[in-house]
Amino acid sequence: MSTTKITVNNNGSLKVEGEFIIVDANGNEYGLQGRTTLGLCRCGLSGNKPFCDGSHRDGFENLSTAFDLPPKKV
């Protein structure tokens, strides 16, 4: 399986690139029509959730900087 890359965009969506599937809470797969790149909403304003429709331009602000998570609990 190839690596999937997720980019946390400043003031915007989560950009997903690579080979992936997206399912709802019941395990039903979204029909992505062959897309290998798309944006997932993280502002909560999209009318097309879970996908980004650009609604964050109305004021969502979040600057993201990578950091290390604490060690995994075992």
MOPE-V232853 format. One record per residue. SS is DSSP state (hx for helix, st for strand, lp for the rest). Layout:
ss=[SS,SS]
This chain:
ss=[lp,lp,lp,lp,st,st,st,st,lp,lp,lp,lp,lp,st,st,st,st,lp,lp,lp,lp,lp,st,lp,lp,lp,lp,lp,st,lp,lp,lp,lp,lp,lp,lp,st,st,st,st,lp,lp,lp,lp,lp,lp,lp,lp,lp,lp,st,lp,lp,lp,hx,hx,hx,hx,lp,lp,lp,lp,lp,lp,lp,lp,lp,lp,lp,lp,lp,lp,lp,lp]
